[in-house]
Amino acid sequence: MKIAVDLHIHSALSPCGDEDMTPNNIINMCLLKGLDAIAITDHNSVENCEACIEAAQNRGIVVIPGMEIQTKEEVHLLCLFQDLSSAYAFQEIVYERLGKENNLPELFGRQMVYDSRDQMVRENIRRLITSANITIKEVIKELDRLHGVAVPAHVDKGAYSIIANLGFIPPDMPIATLEISKKADVASLLAKYEYLKQYRLIRNSDAHYLWDILERENFIEVQEKSIEAILTVLKKNPLEA
């Protein structure tokens, strides 16, 4: 079955996320736009995933707990997890590798943690908009241990992408899916980097504002509408499908 997805959505926990990106606002907008599954992927944290999952209960939309990590190489990777316990386990690793600096809300923006009723529980004081002292390979290894999946983010962009920062995607890196940005020119990208044809390309919104969330326009084929089925597809080499 084909399902409409947007697997890169920020909440107000991300310092660059709009303050309207609360759990219920996100879920309601995704339902209005006809999405079947989404992922909440804040910068270096998963602390709003649980509230978003609770806000979506019994509403027909799958919410994948996730994170957009910034690695030691200043590369952004989407980290998607099968459940909250795995997400929290990975967050502990990331928090240990972040610097000790506190967030500067007046410079970077507030980092708000919510409950499922959109009540702010607290502000995260860590500086989330920075690199964690963990390499791409280490991230992928930890995700494999936790049965999650890594998806290099916005590979077509000139900043914070694996191609921009490393110059290429290492052929021995065990990844099957790459994210392209909302307005990426796929034909031009594949003409420039022909080897990208061996990967599955998915288009996400990287939404920081409610109106940025994708319409019902990006589909993946899955066995069923579940987190497990979605992660299974993202892990599988499309040339072997």
N, C-alpha and C positions, 0 to 999 in steps of 0.2 A: 504494500500500500504506500501511496505517496502522502507525505505530510509536509505542511508548510512550517518552516522553522526560522528562527533568528537566534543564533547561538552566541551572541556577543552584545549583552545589554548591561549597562552600568546603572547602579542605584546611586542615591545621594551619599552613600558611603565613600564613593570615589570623590576625591577633592575637586575634580573637574566635572562631576555630575551635577546636574541641576537639582535644586532642593525639592522640586516637584516629583523627582524620581523615587517615590515612596513605594512600598510593596504593593498596596492596592491600586495605586495609580498605574503602575507598570502592568499588573495583571489585567486590569480593566481595559487599558489601551491595547494590549495584545489580543484580548478577546474581541474587541471592536474591529481589529484589523484582520481577524480570522486566522490567527496563528494556532498551530497544534502543539508546538513545543518551543521552549525558549531556554536560554541559559543565562543565569545571573553571573557576571564576570567582572567584579570590581578589582581595582588595582591592589594586588598583593594581599587581599583579604577575602574571606568568605562570610563575614559576619552578618550580612543581610540576606543570605541565601535561605536560612531557615524561615524567616518571616515571610519571604516571597512564596516559598513552598506552602506554608500554612494558609496564606491568602488565596492560593489557587486550589485548595482542596475542594473536590467535588464540583469543579467548574469546567472540567473537560480539557484542561491544558496541562501538559507535562512541563515541569520546571526542573532543569538540571542544575545542581549546585556546581559552581565553577569559580574560576579566578583568572584574571589576566595578570600573570606574573611578569615582572621586569627582571631579567636575568643579569648576571655579572657582565655579560657582553652587551647590555642595554638592548636586548631583544625582547619583544613582547610575545609571549606564548599564551594561548588559551589552554587552561587546565580544566578538564571536565571530569566529574566524579560520579560514581554510581550511587552514592548515598552521602548523607551529611557526615557520618562518622569518618569516612575517608577524606572528605573535604576538610574537616577540622584537624585530622591528623597531619595533612599536608600543610595546613595553615601554621601549625606549631613549628614545623621545619622552617617555613618562610620567615616567621616572626623571629626565630633565633638568628636568622641570617640578615635581617634588616639592621640598619644603623640605629644608634641610640637617640638620634635627633627627634624632637617632637615636631608635630605638624605646625605650620604657621598659617592659620586660617585666613588671615588678612592677605596673604600672598598666594597660597595654593587653593584655598577654599575649605569649607567645613567638611567633616567626615562623620556623617550621622548614622547611627545604628538604630533600627526601628524594631518594634514588635509587629505582629500581624494585623494590628488595628491602626497602623500608621502613627503610633505614639513613639516619639523619640525616647529611646532608653538611655542613651548617652552619646557622647562624641568620642570617637577613637582618636587618641592623642598621638599615636605613632605617625611618623611621616611616611605615608603609603606611596607617595608619588616619587619613588626613588628605586634604585636597583638593589635587589637582594644579592648577598654574596653567595650565589649558587649558579653554577653553569647550566647551559642548555642540556648537556648530557646528564648532569645530575638530576635535573628536573624530570627528564624523560625516564630515568631509572627509577625515581621515586614513584612516578605515576604508574609505571608498569607494576611495581610492587603493590600499589593500592588499587590496581585494576581500573585505573583512569586512562585518559587519553590526552595527548598533547597535540595541539593544532597551532602551528606558527601563524601569528596574527598578521593581517593586512600586509601580505608579502609584496604587494605592488607599490607600497609607499616608500618614500625616501628616508624615513626616520623610524627607528625602533622596530624595523623588520629584519628578519634573518638574512634576506638577500642584501638589503642596504648595508647592514653592519658586518656581515661575514663575506659578502660578495657572491655567495652561492649557498646552496643547500648541500651539506655533506652527504654523499651518496650512501654512506653506511649508517645514516641516522634513521632509526626505525620509526618513521612517520609515514602515514598514508594520505593524510588530508591537509590541505593548506587553505587558509582563509584569504579571500580577496575583499577589498573594501567595497562599499556600497556602489560607488561609481566607477569601479575599475573597468578598463577596456581590455577584455579578455583576449581578443584577437591580437592586439598589440603586445600584450604581456607574453603570450605564447610565441609570437614571432621573435621576440627578443630573447626569451629563455625557453627554447624548444623542449628542454628536458622536463619542464613542469608538466608536460602532457602525461607523465607517468603517475601524477598525483591526482587525487580528487580535489577539485576546487569548489569551495562553498562561499557564497556571498552572504555576509552578515552586515548589520547596521553599525556596530560599535556605538550604539545609541547612548548619548549623554542627556538627551532631551526626549520627552515623550513623543514628539512629532517625528523624531528620527527613526523610531522603530519601524521595521520593514512591514510592508503590506503582505498579503498572501501571494508572494512572488518567488520565493526561494524554496525549492522542494528537495527532499531526499526520499529514497525508496527504502522502506523498512519492513520487517516481518510483522511488527505490531507497534502500536504507539506507546512506547515505554522507554525509560532511560537506558536500560540494558540493550534494547534493540538499536537505539540510536548510536550508542558508543560502539557497538559491534560493527556497524557500518563504517563509522569514522576510522576504525582501526584497520579495516580491510583494504588491501591494495586494490584499486579499481581495475587494474589490468588483470587481476585474478578473479574478479567478481563473475 
